[in-house]
Amino acid sequence: MSKKLFILCTHGPEDGERAIIPFVMATAAQAFDVDVVMGFQAEGVKLASKQNLDKVSAPNFPAFADLVAAYIEGDGKMLVCGPCAKTYGIDPAQDFHDGAVVVGAATFVEEAVNANSSLVY
């Protein structure tokens, strides 16, 4: 039985710790061969935008850009709330990290209920 972790991110670049910690947890889980799916809602959708790579930081944590790159290299999935992306003017075709996709509420629910564990930041 494979392990799956769902991480929901609702905080944006303005809250560095709450933006970085989900990626720390995700990459740590990947190191243990856990399938990780990250969801982004509310201000968290800003984390799915390449334009914010240099805008996120927190003392004593790895660089945000390095964590995002490691997560993507580890085949991590990024699911982004469509209405939220529109609210913040994020264009999925131009702004999203590789592999990030727009989804609706049903997909978030499906991922959460099919995961072994969920974390919310």
Secondary structure, DSSP 8 states (H G I E B T S, - for coil): ---EEEEEE---TTSHHHHHHHHHHHHHHHHTT-EEEEEE-GGGGGGGBGGGGGG---TTS--HHHHHHHHHHTT-EEEEEHHHHHHTT--HHHHB-TTEEEE-HHHHHHHHHHSSEEEE-
